[in-house]
Amino acid sequence: VQLQASGGGLAQPGGSLRLSCTVSGIILSSYPTAAWYRRAPGKLRELVASFSREGTTNYADSVKGRFTFSRDNAKNTMYLQMNSLKPEDTAVYYCKVYNYWGQGTLVTVSS
């Protein structure tokens, strides 16, 4: 099983990025629970957004209204659309499906 996260990079405050997590080795639609996490420099890992088994999408208060978590089961891929980025969004972002983790993609928000 592999989760390949991509789409990170440098963005200006107020800008946008879309992260992708391409999953191989499992059928994404068979796993209702999935999430994006991030780890900022010097901080603990933080849950950013998640899909629950009940079908709800939950967001950390710090990203609510700015980030959107979606999935395309036909492409076996998940996305994290990040808008109105802030310097405090700078972190390595990780995708997770069930107990499988991606390798992380770095997002830097700076002018």
Secondary structure, 3 states (H helix, E strand, C coil): CEEEEECCEEECCCCCEEEEEEEECCCHHHCCCEEEEEECCCCCEEEEEEECCCCCEEECCCCCCCEEEEEEHHHCEEEEEECCCCHHHCEEEEEEECCEECCCEEEEECC
